[in-house]
Amino acid sequence: MINVTQEELLNAGVHFGHLKRKWNPKMGAYIFMERNGIHIIDLNKTHAKLEEAAAAVKQIAKSGKKILFVATKKQAKEIVAAASKSVNMPYITERWPGGMLTNFATQRKSVKKMTSLDKMMTDGTLAVVSKKERLQISRQKAKMEKLIGSIADLNRLPAALFIVDTVKEHIAVDEAIKLGIPTIAICDTNSDPTLIDFPIPANDDASKSIELIMNCMVRSIEEGLAERKVDKEQERERDAANEEEVEDRKVLSGNEEEEGSAEGGKKPASGNRARKAGPRK
């Protein structure tokens, strides 16, 4: 359960949609009414969908996989970047790199190049080149850091995408669909929720609305990571207990073998004595 009430959703302006003339008919199921030419989103359905998305995000985080957050619109950039950093998740808040998912190997090469440039700037390699070349390299490195620095730790394809404004980020949606990567997104009244696995009908233009939903996602991720940590500790305890049990069994079996060998050594001696005593009679 998410700790968000409908009153909080209302105060954040989550219910405000786009103008009626800009709506997508596929969002009709999530629209409550029209007022002054603006569609009003049904907060009951928003709350239900938000719970579904939070549960999915929590499960992904618990499995130890990464969620890529995508938000390049001005009012969402800083909010999404700060939220993603707080839970150590990758994010894209500048221009979406074409082929980010479908051509992931090339993107990894760009990340490696950025890392090598960073190493060159710190180990003194650039001391032997001209000032002009150093300036060009530093500019190239700064540009790459701005575009893909936030995904430097993403060594494999993400387990899911969280998207703010699916209309603006349609390329990211298309690439995720092509690769079968689950998508979670804030869908306003001008978007197509059928393309998204976990749509959250909400205002994707207001910063308060975006921040409220992002806070829900962050809390869900933190809960998932906490449960993962507990599970790992319990697993280590079980492994340690199993190892102790195996060692105890080895000790017991070793003692039994020693006792058996000691008893076996005494029997032949008595037999010999009996054989020796026979002729004397």
ABEGO torsion letter per residue (X at the ends): XBBBBAAAAAAAGAABBBBAAABBAAAAAABABBBGGBBBBBAAAAAAAAAAAAAAAAAAAAAGBBBBBBBABAAAAAAAAAAAAAAGBBBBABBBBBGAAABAAAAAAAAAAAAAAAAAAAAGAAAABBAAAAAAAAAAAAAAAAAAAAAAABABBBABBBBBGAAAAAAAAAAAAAAGBBBBBBBBAABBAAABABBBBBBAABAAAAAAAAAAAAAAAAAAAAAAAAAAAAAAAAAAAAAAAAAAAAAAAAAAAAAAAAAAAAAAAAAAAAAAAAAAX
